[in-house]
């Protein structure tokens, strides 16, 4: 299996669990944050949507220009965006030739190059970061009065 196929296999495998975690964020508590320095739940969910969009754009264009976008007002909008934008980013990444994955892709933030890595390295880094933030968001769920869905197997909430 080539690297692009392997990456997309894992990228698509993680999507349903990510969607479930986002879907478990209750609208009435979506501004919950465990610490003043932390993003609130809605912002964190939006950050994961943004990662998918900006990775797809960056691999296509050959440069990842990270731009923080304000989160939508509701969790329904965040979930709707995840559904459409994750699928769109995946479709666009699938269409890219291997050469675009192999080239060096600068990662820009506030007009400055933060790092430069191959498209493959950037993609894996984005996936690992998305999984990290999904785990972070899953720890917000119980304090918000929600339940933790299955990510890699049943949870205590599902066993009750």
DSSP file (Angstrom, degrees, kcal/mol; ACC not computed):
  #  RESIDUE AA STRUCTURE BP1 BP2  ACC     N-H-->O    O-->H-N    N-H-->O    O-->H-N    TCO  KAPPA ALPHA  PHI   PSI    X-CA   Y-CA   Z-CA
    1    1 A X              0   0    0      0, 0.0     2,-0.1     0, 0.0     0, 0.0   0.000 360.0 360.0 360.0 132.9    0.0    0.0    0.0
    2    2 A X     >  -     0   0    0      1,-0.1     4,-2.4     4,-0.0     5,-0.2  -0.324 360.0-106.9 -77.9 165.5    1.4    3.4   -0.9
    3    3 A X  H  > S+     0   0    0      1,-0.2     4,-2.9     2,-0.2     5,-0.2   0.858 117.1  52.9 -64.4 -38.2    1.7    6.2    1.6
    4    4 A X  H  > S+     0   0    0      2,-0.2     4,-2.7     1,-0.2     5,-0.2   0.937 111.2  46.6 -62.9 -45.9   -1.2    8.3    0.3
    5    5 A X  H  > S+     0   0    0      2,-0.2     4,-2.0     1,-0.2    -2,-0.2   0.912 113.6  49.2 -62.3 -42.7   -3.5    5.3    0.4
    6    6 A X  H  X S+     0   0    0     -4,-2.4     4,-2.0     2,-0.2     5,-0.2   0.940 112.1  47.9 -62.6 -47.6   -2.4    4.5    4.0
    7    7 A X  H  X S+     0   0    0     -4,-2.9     4,-3.1     1,-0.2    -2,-0.2   0.953 112.7  47.7 -58.8 -50.1   -2.8    8.0    5.2
    8    8 A X  H  X S+     0   0    0     -4,-2.7     4,-2.5     1,-0.2     5,-0.2   0.831 107.3  57.9 -63.9 -30.9   -6.3    8.4    3.7
    9    9 A X  H  X S+     0   0    0     -4,-2.0     4,-1.6    -5,-0.2    -1,-0.2   0.946 113.5  38.0 -61.1 -47.9   -7.3    5.0    5.2
   10   10 A X  H  X S+     0   0    0     -4,-2.0     4,-2.1     2,-0.2    -2,-0.2   0.898 114.1  55.8 -71.3 -40.0   -6.4    6.3    8.7
   11   11 A X  H  X S+     0   0    0     -4,-3.1     4,-0.9     1,-0.2    -2,-0.2   0.933 113.6  40.7 -55.0 -48.8   -7.8    9.8    8.0
   12   12 A X  H  X S+     0   0    0     -4,-2.5     4,-0.6     1,-0.2    -1,-0.2   0.807 110.8  58.0 -73.2 -29.4  -11.2    8.4    7.0
   13   13 A X  H  < S+     0   0    0     -4,-1.6     4,-0.5    -5,-0.2     3,-0.2   0.857 107.5  47.5 -67.6 -34.9  -11.1    5.8    9.8
   14   14 A X  H  X S+     0   0    0     -4,-2.1     4,-2.1     1,-0.2    -1,-0.2   0.711  93.5  80.0 -79.4 -20.2  -10.8    8.6   12.4
   15   15 A X  H  X S+     0   0    0     -4,-0.9     4,-2.8     1,-0.2     5,-0.2   0.895  87.8  51.4 -59.3 -47.3  -13.6   10.7   11.0
   16   16 A X  H  X S+     0   0    0     -4,-0.6     4,-2.3    -3,-0.2    -1,-0.2   0.903 112.0  47.1 -61.0 -39.3  -16.6    8.9   12.5
   17   17 A X  H  > S+     0   0    0     -4,-0.5     4,-2.2     2,-0.2    -1,-0.2   0.902 112.3  50.6 -66.9 -39.4  -15.2    9.0   16.0
   18   18 A X  H  X S+     0   0    0     -4,-2.1     4,-2.3     1,-0.2    -2,-0.2   0.927 110.3  49.6 -63.0 -44.0  -14.4   12.7   15.6
   19   19 A X  H  X S+     0   0    0     -4,-2.8     4,-2.7     1,-0.2    -2,-0.2   0.907 109.1  52.5 -61.0 -41.9  -17.9   13.4   14.4
   20   20 A X  H  X S+     0   0    0     -4,-2.3     4,-1.1     2,-0.2    -1,-0.2   0.912 109.1  48.9 -62.2 -42.5  -19.4   11.5   17.4
   21   21 A X  H >< S+     0   0    0     -4,-2.2     3,-0.7     1,-0.2     4,-0.3   0.939 113.1  47.0 -63.3 -45.8  -17.3   13.4   19.9
   22   22 A X  H >< S+     0   0    0     -4,-2.3     3,-1.6     1,-0.2    -2,-0.2   0.911 109.4  54.8 -60.7 -41.9  -18.4   16.7   18.3
   23   23 A X  H 3< S+     0   0    0     -4,-2.7    -1,-0.2     1,-0.3    -2,-0.2   0.726 100.7  60.7 -65.9 -21.5  -22.0   15.6   18.2
   24   24 A X  T << S+     0   0    0     -4,-1.1     2,-0.7    -3,-0.7    -1,-0.3   0.490  76.0 106.2 -85.7  -3.0  -21.9   14.9   22.0
   25   25 A X  S <  S-     0   0    0     -3,-1.6     2,-0.3    -4,-0.3     5,-0.1  -0.677  73.1-132.5 -77.5 116.8  -21.1   18.5   22.9
   26   26 A X    >   -     0   0    0     -2,-0.7     3,-1.7     1,-0.1     4,-0.4  -0.531   3.8-137.6 -74.0 132.1  -24.4   20.0   24.3
   27   27 A X  G >  S+     0   0    0     -2,-0.3     3,-1.3     1,-0.3     4,-0.2   0.884 102.0  58.2 -53.2 -42.9  -25.3   23.4   22.8
   28   28 A X  G 3  S+     0   0    0      1,-0.3    -1,-0.3     2,-0.1     3,-0.1   0.637 118.2  31.4 -69.0 -12.4  -26.3   24.8   26.2
   29   29 A X  G X  S+     0   0    0     -3,-1.7     3,-2.2     1,-0.1    -1,-0.3   0.188  81.2 115.9-125.0  15.2  -22.8   24.1   27.6
   30   30 A X  T <  S+     0   0    0     -3,-1.3    12,-2.4    -4,-0.4    13,-0.3   0.607  70.3  63.9 -68.1 -10.5  -20.7   24.5   24.5
   31   31 A X  T 3  S+     0   0    0     -4,-0.2    -1,-0.3    10,-0.2     2,-0.1   0.375  76.2 127.6 -90.5   5.0  -18.9   27.5   26.0
   32   32 A X    <   +     0   0    0     -3,-2.2     9,-1.9     8,-0.1     2,-0.3  -0.360  31.7 174.2 -61.3 136.2  -17.5   25.3   28.7
   33   33 A X        -     0   0    0      7,-0.2     7,-0.1     8,-0.1     3,-0.1  -0.982  30.5-143.5-142.0 136.8  -13.7   25.5   29.1
   34   34 A X  S    S+     0   0    0     -2,-0.3     2,-0.3     5,-0.3     6,-0.1   0.659  88.0  16.4 -75.3 -13.9  -11.8   23.7   31.9
   35   35 A X  S >  S-     0   0    0      4,-0.2     3,-1.5     1,-0.1    -1,-0.1  -0.986  79.7-113.6-154.8 147.5   -9.3   26.6   32.3
   36   36 A X  T 3  S+     0   0    0     -2,-0.3     4,-0.1     1,-0.3    -1,-0.1   0.786 117.7  52.7 -57.5 -26.7   -9.3   30.3   31.2
   37   37 A X  T 3  S+     0   0    0      2,-0.1    -1,-0.3    -3,-0.0     2,-0.1   0.662  95.3  90.2 -81.7 -15.6   -6.4   29.6   28.8
   38   38 A X  S <  S-     0   0    0     -3,-1.5     2,-0.1     1,-0.1    -3,-0.0  -0.436  83.7-109.2 -82.4 152.6   -8.2   26.7   27.1
   39   39 A X        -     0   0    0     -2,-0.1    -5,-0.3     1,-0.1    -4,-0.2  -0.467  39.8-111.8 -67.9 150.7  -10.5   26.9   24.1
   40   40 A X     >  -     0   0    0     -7,-0.1     4,-2.6    -2,-0.1    -7,-0.2  -0.366  34.9 -97.1 -78.0 171.4  -14.1   26.4   24.9
   41   41 A X  H  > S+     0   0    0     -9,-1.9     4,-2.5   -12,-0.3     5,-0.2   0.883 123.8  48.5 -59.4 -43.0  -15.8   23.2   23.6
   42   42 A X  H  > S+     0   0    0    -12,-2.4     4,-2.3     1,-0.2    -1,-0.2   0.913 113.2  47.9 -64.9 -42.5  -17.3   24.9   20.5
   43   43 A X  H  > S+     0   0    0    -13,-0.3     4,-2.2     2,-0.2    -2,-0.2   0.888 111.7  50.1 -64.5 -39.3  -14.0   26.5   19.6
   44   44 A X  H  X S+     0   0    0     -4,-2.6     4,-1.5     2,-0.2    -2,-0.2   0.909 110.8  48.6 -67.0 -42.1  -12.1   23.3   20.1
   45   45 A X  H  X S+     0   0    0     -4,-2.5     4,-1.6    -5,-0.2    -2,-0.2   0.913 112.3  49.8 -62.2 -41.8  -14.6   21.4   17.8
   46   46 A X  H  X S+     0   0    0     -4,-2.3     4,-2.8     1,-0.2    -2,-0.2   0.865 103.6  59.7 -65.2 -36.2  -14.3   24.2   15.2
   47   47 A X  H  X S+     0   0    0     -4,-2.2     4,-2.1     1,-0.2    -1,-0.2   0.889 104.0  51.0 -58.7 -39.6  -10.5   23.9   15.4
   48   48 A X  H  X S+     0   0    0     -4,-1.5     4,-1.6     2,-0.2    -1,-0.2   0.894 109.8  49.1 -66.9 -39.4  -10.7   20.3   14.3
   49   49 A X  H  X S+     0   0    0     -4,-1.6     4,-2.1     1,-0.2    -2,-0.2   0.936 110.4  52.1 -61.3 -45.7  -12.9   21.3   11.4
   50   50 A X  H  X S+     0   0    0     -4,-2.8     4,-3.0     1,-0.2     5,-0.3   0.864 103.7  57.3 -60.1 -37.8  -10.4   24.0   10.5
   51   51 A X  H  X S+     0   0    0     -4,-2.1     4,-2.1     1,-0.2    -1,-0.2   0.926 107.9  46.8 -60.5 -44.1   -7.6   21.5   10.5
   52   52 A X  H  X S+     0   0    0     -4,-1.6     4,-2.2     2,-0.2    -2,-0.2   0.938 115.6  45.4 -62.9 -46.4   -9.3   19.3    7.9
   53   53 A X  H  X S+     0   0    0     -4,-2.1     4,-2.6     1,-0.2     5,-0.2   0.940 115.1  45.5 -62.9 -48.9  -10.0   22.3    5.7
   54   54 A X  H  X S+     0   0    0     -4,-3.0     4,-2.4     1,-0.2    -1,-0.2   0.802 111.1  53.1 -72.1 -28.1   -6.6   23.9    5.9
   55   55 A X  H  X S+     0   0    0     -4,-2.1     4,-2.6    -5,-0.3     5,-0.3   0.955 111.4  46.1 -67.2 -48.9   -4.8   20.6    5.4
   56   56 A X  H  X S+     0   0    0     -4,-2.2     4,-1.7    -5,-0.2    -2,-0.2   0.923 116.4  45.4 -57.9 -45.8   -6.8   20.0    2.2
   57   57 A X  H  X S+     0   0    0     -4,-2.6     4,-2.7     1,-0.2     6,-0.3   0.929 113.4  50.3 -62.3 -45.8   -6.2   23.6    1.0
   58   58 A X  H  X>S+     0   0    0     -4,-2.4     4,-2.2     1,-0.2     5,-0.8   0.884 109.1  49.0 -64.3 -41.1   -2.6   23.5    1.9
   59   59 A X  H  <5S+     0   0    0     -4,-2.6    -1,-0.2     2,-0.2    -2,-0.2   0.891 114.3  47.5 -66.3 -37.4   -1.8   20.3    0.1
   60   60 A X  H  <5S+     0   0    0     -4,-1.7    -2,-0.2    -5,-0.3    -1,-0.2   0.932 120.5  36.0 -65.5 -46.1   -3.5   21.6   -3.0
   61   61 A X  H  <5S-     0   0    0     -4,-2.7    -2,-0.2     2,-0.2    -1,-0.2   0.663 105.7-121.1 -85.9 -18.1   -1.8   25.0   -3.0
   62   62 A X  T  <5S+     0   0    0     -4,-2.2    44,-0.7    -5,-0.2     2,-0.3   0.566  87.5  72.0  86.7   8.2    1.6   23.8   -1.8
   63   63 A X  E   <S-a  106   0A   0     -5,-0.8     2,-0.8    -6,-0.3    -2,-0.2  -0.947  70.3-141.2-154.0 133.9    1.5   26.0    1.3
   64   64 A X  E     -a  107   0A   0     42,-3.1    44,-3.8    -2,-0.3     2,-0.9  -0.868  17.1-171.8 -97.7 110.3   -0.5   25.8    4.5
   65   65 A X  E     -a  108   0A   0     -2,-0.8     2,-0.3    42,-0.2    44,-0.2  -0.824  16.6-148.7-101.4  92.9   -1.5   29.3    5.5
   66   66 A X  E     +a  109   0A   0     42,-2.6    44,-0.6    -2,-0.9     2,-0.4  -0.469  21.8 175.5 -70.0 126.1   -3.0   28.8    9.0
   67   67 A X        -     0   0    0     -2,-0.3     2,-0.4    42,-0.1   -13,-0.1  -0.986  28.3-131.9-131.3 120.4   -5.7   31.3    9.6
   68   68 A X        -     0   0    0     -2,-0.4     2,-0.4     1,-0.0   -21,-0.0  -0.592  25.0-163.0 -71.4 125.3   -7.8   31.2   12.8
   69   69 A X        -     0   0    0     -2,-0.4   -19,-0.1   -23,-0.1     2,-0.0  -0.908  25.0-107.9-108.6 136.9  -11.4   31.5   11.9
   70   70 A X        -     0   0    0     -2,-0.4     2,-0.1     1,-0.1    -1,-0.0  -0.357  40.2-109.2 -62.8 142.4  -14.0   32.3   14.5
   71   71 A X        -     0   0    0      1,-0.1   -28,-0.1     2,-0.1    -1,-0.1  -0.397  34.8-102.6 -70.6 146.6  -16.2   29.4   15.5
   72   72 A X        -     0   0    0    -30,-0.2    -1,-0.1     2,-0.1   -26,-0.1  -0.173  33.3-110.1 -60.1 166.0  -19.9   29.4   14.4
   73   73 A X  S    S+     0   0    0      2,-0.0     2,-0.3     4,-0.0    -1,-0.1   0.746  94.0  44.3 -73.9 -24.9  -22.4   30.3   17.1
   74   74 A X  S  > S-     0   0    0      1,-0.1     4,-1.6   -32,-0.1    -2,-0.1  -0.871  71.8-130.4-126.8 156.0  -23.9   26.8   17.4
   75   75 A X  H  > S+     0   0    0     -2,-0.3     4,-2.8     1,-0.2     5,-0.2   0.813 109.7  62.5 -68.6 -29.9  -22.8   23.3   17.6
   76   76 A X  H  > S+     0   0    0      1,-0.2     4,-2.4     2,-0.2    -1,-0.2   0.909 104.8  47.2 -60.9 -40.5  -25.3   22.4   14.9
   77   77 A X  H  > S+     0   0    0      2,-0.2     4,-2.4     1,-0.2    -1,-0.2   0.887 111.6  50.5 -67.6 -38.8  -23.3   24.7   12.5
   78   78 A X  H  X S+     0   0    0     -4,-1.6     4,-2.5     2,-0.2    -2,-0.2   0.937 112.8  46.0 -63.3 -46.1  -20.0   23.2   13.6
   79   79 A X  H  X S+     0   0    0     -4,-2.8     4,-2.5     2,-0.2    -2,-0.2   0.897 112.1  50.7 -65.4 -40.9  -21.3   19.7   13.0
   80   80 A X  H  X S+     0   0    0     -4,-2.4     4,-2.1    -5,-0.2     5,-0.2   0.905 111.4  48.9 -62.4 -41.4  -22.8   20.6    9.6
   81   81 A X  H  X>S+     0   0    0     -4,-2.4     4,-3.1     2,-0.2     5,-0.5   0.905 109.5  52.1 -65.3 -41.2  -19.4   22.2    8.7
   82   82 A X  I  X>S+     0   0    0     -4,-2.5     4,-2.1     1,-0.2     5,-0.5   0.952 109.2  50.8 -58.5 -48.3  -17.6   19.0    9.8
   83   83 A X  I  X5S+     0   0    0     -4,-2.5     4,-0.8     1,-0.2    -2,-0.2   0.919 121.3  31.2 -57.4 -46.9  -19.9   16.9    7.7
   84   84 A X  I  X5S+     0   0    0     -4,-2.1     4,-2.1    -5,-0.1    -2,-0.2   0.914 123.1  43.4 -80.6 -43.6  -19.4   18.9    4.5
   85   85 A X  I  X5S+     0   0    0     -4,-3.1     4,-2.8    -5,-0.2     5,-0.2   0.856 111.6  51.5 -77.6 -35.2  -15.9   20.2    4.9
   86   86 A X  I  X<S+     0   0    0     -4,-2.1     4,-2.4    -5,-0.5    -1,-0.2   0.937 113.6  46.4 -64.9 -44.3  -14.2   17.1    6.1
   87   87 A X  H  X<S+     0   0    0     -4,-0.8     4,-2.4    -5,-0.5    -2,-0.2   0.911 113.6  48.7 -62.6 -42.6  -15.7   15.2    3.2
   88   88 A X  H  X S+     0   0    0     -4,-2.1     4,-2.5     2,-0.2    -2,-0.2   0.924 111.5  48.8 -64.4 -44.9  -14.7   17.9    0.7
   89   89 A X  H  X S+     0   0    0     -4,-2.8     4,-2.5     1,-0.2    -1,-0.2   0.905 112.2  49.8 -61.5 -40.8  -11.1   18.0    2.1
   90   90 A X  H  X S+     0   0    0     -4,-2.4     4,-2.5    -5,-0.2    -2,-0.2   0.921 110.2  50.0 -64.1 -44.3  -10.9   14.2    1.8
   91   91 A X  H  X S+     0   0    0     -4,-2.4     4,-1.4     1,-0.2    -2,-0.2   0.919 112.8  46.9 -60.3 -44.1  -12.2   14.3   -1.8
   92   92 A X  H  X S+     0   0    0     -4,-2.5     4,-0.7     1,-0.2    -2,-0.2   0.896 112.4  49.0 -67.5 -40.1   -9.6   16.9   -2.7
   93   93 A X  H >< S+     0   0    0     -4,-2.5     3,-0.9     1,-0.2    -1,-0.2   0.899 108.0  54.8 -65.2 -39.0   -6.7   15.1   -1.0
   94   94 A X  H 3< S+     0   0    0     -4,-2.5    -1,-0.2     1,-0.2    -2,-0.2   0.850 106.3  53.0 -61.3 -33.6   -7.7   11.9   -2.7
   95   95 A X  H 3< S+     0   0    0     -4,-1.4    -1,-0.2    -5,-0.2    -2,-0.2   0.644  86.5 103.0 -78.6 -15.0   -7.5   13.6   -6.1
   96   96 A X  S << S-     0   0    0     -3,-0.9     2,-0.1    -4,-0.7   -36,-0.0  -0.458  74.8-120.1 -72.5 137.7   -4.0   15.0   -5.6
   97   97 A X    >>  -     0   0    0     -2,-0.2     3,-1.4     1,-0.1     4,-0.9  -0.379  27.8-107.9 -70.9 156.9   -1.1   13.2   -7.4
   98   98 A X  H >> S+     0   0    0      1,-0.3     4,-1.8     2,-0.2     3,-0.7   0.825 115.8  67.1 -55.1 -34.3    1.6   11.7   -5.2
   99   99 A X  H 3> S+     0   0    0      1,-0.3     4,-1.4     2,-0.2    -1,-0.3   0.847  97.7  52.6 -59.1 -34.1    4.0   14.4   -6.3
  100  100 A X  H <4 S+     0   0    0     -3,-1.4    -1,-0.3     1,-0.2    -2,-0.2   0.792 109.7  48.6 -73.0 -26.4    2.0   17.0   -4.5
  101  101 A X  H << S+     0   0    0     -4,-0.9    19,-2.0    -3,-0.7    18,-0.6   0.781 111.6  50.6 -77.8 -29.1    2.2   14.9   -1.3
  102  102 A X  H  < S+     0   0    0     -4,-1.8    -2,-0.2    17,-0.2    -1,-0.2   0.744  91.4  92.8 -83.7 -24.3    5.9   14.5   -1.7
  103  103 A X  S  < S-     0   0    0     -4,-1.4    16,-1.6    -5,-0.2     2,-0.3  -0.226  88.9 -92.7 -70.9 160.4    6.9   18.1   -2.2
  104  104 A X  E     - B   0 118A   0     14,-0.2     2,-0.5    15,-0.1    14,-0.3  -0.566  39.4-162.4 -72.8 131.7    7.9   20.4    0.7
  105  105 A X  E     - B   0 117A   0     12,-3.7    12,-1.4    -2,-0.3   -42,-0.2  -0.946  10.5-141.1-121.1 108.7    4.9   22.3    2.1
  106  106 A X  E     -aB  63 116A   0    -44,-0.7   -42,-3.1    -2,-0.5     2,-0.6  -0.415   8.6-142.4 -66.2 143.3    5.6   25.4    4.2
  107  107 A X  E     -aB  64 115A   0      8,-3.2     7,-3.2   -44,-0.2     8,-1.2  -0.950  22.4-166.0-107.8 115.0    3.4   26.0    7.2
  108  108 A X  E     +aB  65 113A   0    -44,-3.8   -42,-2.6    -2,-0.6     2,-0.4  -0.825  14.2 176.3-107.7 138.6    2.7   29.7    7.6
  109  109 A X  E >  S-aB  66 112A   0      3,-2.7     3,-1.7    -2,-0.4   -42,-0.1  -0.974  75.7  -8.8-141.1 126.4    1.3   31.4   10.7
  110  110 A X  T 3  S-     0   0    0    -44,-0.6     3,-0.1    -2,-0.4   -43,-0.1   0.867 130.0 -56.0  53.2  39.5    0.9   35.2   10.9
  111  111 A X  T 3  S+     0   0    0      1,-0.2     2,-0.4     0, 0.0    -1,-0.3   0.492 117.1 109.0  77.2   3.4    2.9   35.6    7.7
  112  112 A X  E <  S-B  109   0A   0     -3,-1.7    -3,-2.7     0, 0.0     2,-0.6  -0.912  73.9-117.7-116.4 140.5    5.9   33.6    9.0
  113  113 A X  E     +B  108   0A   0     -2,-0.4    -5,-0.2    -5,-0.2     3,-0.1  -0.647  30.1 178.8 -74.5 117.7    7.1   30.2    8.1
  114  114 A X  E     -     0   0A   0     -7,-3.2     2,-0.3    -2,-0.6    -1,-0.2   0.832  64.8 -22.7 -87.6 -38.3    6.8   28.1   11.2
  115  115 A X  E     -B  107   0A   0     -8,-1.2    -8,-3.2     2,-0.1     2,-0.4  -0.972  52.5-140.0-162.2 169.6    8.1   24.9    9.6
  116  116 A X  E     +B  106   0A   0     -2,-0.3     2,-0.3   -10,-0.3   -10,-0.2  -0.984  31.3 150.0-142.3 129.2    8.4   23.1    6.3
  117  117 A X  E     -B  105   0A   0    -12,-1.4   -12,-3.7    -2,-0.4    -2,-0.1  -0.938  49.9 -78.8-149.0 167.3    7.8   19.4    5.8
  118  118 A X  E  >  -B  104   0A   0     -2,-0.3     4,-2.7   -14,-0.3   -14,-0.2  -0.271  46.5-108.5 -64.8 160.4    6.7   17.1    3.0
  119  119 A X  H  > S+     0   0    0    -16,-1.6     4,-2.7   -18,-0.6   -17,-0.2   0.888 121.8  53.0 -56.6 -39.4    3.0   17.0    2.3
  120  120 A X  H  > S+     0   0    0    -19,-2.0     4,-2.6     2,-0.2     5,-0.2   0.942 109.8  46.7 -62.1 -47.8    2.9   13.5    3.8
  121  121 A X  H  > S+     0   0    0    -20,-0.2     4,-2.3     1,-0.2    -2,-0.2   0.907 114.0  48.7 -61.9 -41.6    4.6   14.6    7.0
  122  122 A X  H  X S+     0   0    0     -4,-2.7     4,-2.6     2,-0.2    -1,-0.2   0.924 110.7  50.9 -63.1 -44.6    2.3   17.6    7.3
  123  123 A X  H  X S+     0   0    0     -4,-2.7     4,-2.5    -5,-0.2    -2,-0.2   0.935 111.7  46.2 -60.7 -47.8   -0.8   15.4    6.7
  124  124 A X  H  X S+     0   0    0     -4,-2.6     4,-2.8     1,-0.2     5,-0.2   0.910 112.0  52.5 -62.4 -40.7    0.3   12.9    9.4
  125  125 A X  H  X S+     0   0    0     -4,-2.3     4,-2.2    -5,-0.2    -2,-0.2   0.909 109.9  48.1 -61.0 -42.1    1.0   15.8   11.8
  126  126 A X  H  X S+     0   0    0     -4,-2.6     4,-2.6     2,-0.2    -1,-0.2   0.905 111.8  49.9 -64.6 -41.3   -2.4   17.3   11.2
  127  127 A X  H  X S+     0   0    0     -4,-2.5     4,-2.5     2,-0.2     5,-0.2   0.944 111.6  47.5 -63.4 -46.9   -4.1   13.9   11.7
  128  128 A X  H  X S+     0   0    0     -4,-2.8     4,-2.3     1,-0.2    -1,-0.2   0.895 113.5  48.7 -61.3 -39.3   -2.2   13.3   15.0
  129  129 A X  H  X S+     0   0    0     -4,-2.2     4,-2.6    -5,-0.2    -1,-0.2   0.897 109.8  51.5 -67.6 -39.9   -3.1   16.8   16.1
  130  130 A X  H  X S+     0   0    0     -4,-2.6     4,-2.2     2,-0.2    -2,-0.2   0.923 111.1  47.7 -61.7 -44.3   -6.7   16.3   15.2
  131  131 A X  H  X S+     0   0    0     -4,-2.5     4,-2.2     2,-0.2    -2,-0.2   0.903 110.8  52.8 -63.4 -41.0   -6.8   13.0   17.2
  132  132 A X  H  X S+     0   0    0     -4,-2.3     4,-2.2     1,-0.2    -2,-0.2   0.942 111.5  44.8 -58.0 -49.1   -5.1   14.8   20.2
  133  133 A X  H  X S+     0   0    0     -4,-2.6     4,-2.8     1,-0.2    -1,-0.2   0.822 108.8  56.8 -70.0 -29.9   -7.7   17.6   20.2
  134  134 A X  H  X S+     0   0    0     -4,-2.2     4,-2.3     2,-0.2    -1,-0.2   0.927 108.4  47.8 -62.9 -43.6  -10.5   15.1   19.9
  135  135 A X  H  X S+     0   0    0     -4,-2.2     4,-1.2     2,-0.2    -2,-0.2   0.909 111.1  51.1 -61.6 -42.4   -9.2   13.4   23.0
  136  136 A X  H >X S+     0   0    0     -4,-2.2     3,-0.7     1,-0.2     4,-0.5   0.941 111.3  47.4 -59.2 -47.9   -9.0   16.8   24.7
  137  137 A X  H >X S+     0   0    0     -4,-2.8     3,-1.4     1,-0.2     4,-0.8   0.866 104.6  60.6 -63.4 -36.0  -12.6   17.5   23.7
  138  138 A X  H 3X S+     0   0    0     -4,-2.3     4,-0.5     1,-0.3     3,-0.4   0.814  99.0  57.7 -63.2 -27.7  -13.8   14.1   24.9
  139  139 A X  H << S+     0   0    0     -4,-1.2     4,-0.5    -3,-0.7    -1,-0.3   0.668 101.5  56.9 -76.0 -14.3  -12.5   15.1   28.4
  140  140 A X  H <X S+     0   0    0     -3,-1.4     4,-1.3    -4,-0.5    -1,-0.2   0.735  89.3  79.0 -80.1 -24.1  -14.9   18.1   28.4
  141  141 A X  H ><>S+     0   0    0     -4,-0.8     5,-2.5    -3,-0.4     3,-0.6   0.907  91.3  43.7 -60.5 -53.2  -18.0   16.0   27.8
  142  142 A X  G ><5S+     0   0    0     -4,-0.5     3,-2.2     1,-0.2    -1,-0.2   0.927 111.9  52.9 -62.2 -45.1  -18.8   14.7   31.2
  143  143 A X  G 345S+     0   0    0     -4,-0.5    -1,-0.2     1,-0.3    -2,-0.2   0.787 107.7  54.3 -60.2 -22.5  -18.2   18.0   33.0
  144  144 A X  G <<5S-     0   0    0     -4,-1.3    -1,-0.3    -3,-0.6    -2,-0.2   0.466 125.1-105.5 -86.6  -1.4  -20.6   19.5   30.5
  145  145 A X  T < 5S+     0   0    0     -3,-2.2    -3,-0.2    -4,-0.3    -2,-0.1   0.616  84.8 113.5  88.7  12.9  -23.2   16.9   31.5
  146  146 A X      < -     0   0    0     -5,-2.5     2,-0.3    -6,-0.2    -1,-0.3  -0.304  63.8-109.2-102.1-170.9  -22.9   14.8   28.4
  147  147 A X        -     0   0    0   -123,-0.2     2,-0.6    -2,-0.1    -1,-0.0  -0.842  23.4-114.8-120.0 159.6  -21.6   11.3   27.8
  148  148 A X        -     0   0    0     -2,-0.3    10,-0.3    -7,-0.0     9,-0.2  -0.844  32.7-144.8 -95.9 121.7  -18.4   10.0   26.1
  149  149 A X        -     0   0    0     -2,-0.6     2,-0.2     1,-0.1     4,-0.1  -0.306  33.9 -78.4 -79.0 167.6  -19.1    8.1   22.9
  150  150 A X        +     0   0    0      1,-0.2     4,-0.2     5,-0.1    -1,-0.1  -0.468  51.4 165.2 -62.9 130.6  -17.2    5.1   21.7
  151  151 A X  S    S-     0   0    0      2,-0.9    -1,-0.2    -2,-0.2  -134,-0.1   0.715  84.1  -7.2-111.0 -60.5  -13.9    6.2   20.1
  152  152 A X  S    S-     0   0    0      1,-0.4     2,-0.3     2,-0.1    -2,-0.1   0.327 137.2 -19.5-116.7   3.4  -11.9    3.0   19.9
  153  153 A X  S    S-     0   0    0     -4,-0.1    -2,-0.9     0, 0.0    -1,-0.4  -0.945  98.3 -37.9 171.5 177.6  -14.2    0.8   21.9
  154  154 A X        -     0   0    0     -2,-0.3     2,-0.2    -4,-0.2    -2,-0.1  -0.175  53.9-145.9 -59.1 149.0  -17.1    1.0   24.4
  155  155 A X    >>  -     0   0    0     -7,-0.2     4,-1.2     1,-0.1     3,-0.5  -0.704  28.0-106.4-109.6 166.0  -17.0    3.6   27.1
  156  156 A X  H 3> S+     0   0    0     -2,-0.2     4,-0.6     1,-0.2     3,-0.2   0.849 121.0  58.2 -58.6 -34.0  -18.2    3.5   30.7
  157  157 A X  H 34 S+     0   0    0     -9,-0.2     3,-0.4     1,-0.2    -1,-0.2   0.854 107.3  45.4 -66.4 -33.9  -21.1    5.8   29.6
  158  158 A X  H <4 S+     0   0    0     -3,-0.5    -1,-0.2   -10,-0.3    -2,-0.2   0.691 107.3  59.0 -81.4 -19.1  -22.2    3.3   26.9
  159  159 A X  H  <        0   0    0     -4,-1.2    -1,-0.2     1,-0.2    -2,-0.2   0.571 360.0 360.0 -86.1  -9.4  -22.0    0.3   29.3
  160  160 A X     <        0   0    0     -4,-0.6    -1,-0.2    -3,-0.4    -2,-0.1   0.476 360.0 360.0 -79.7 360.0  -24.4    1.7   31.8
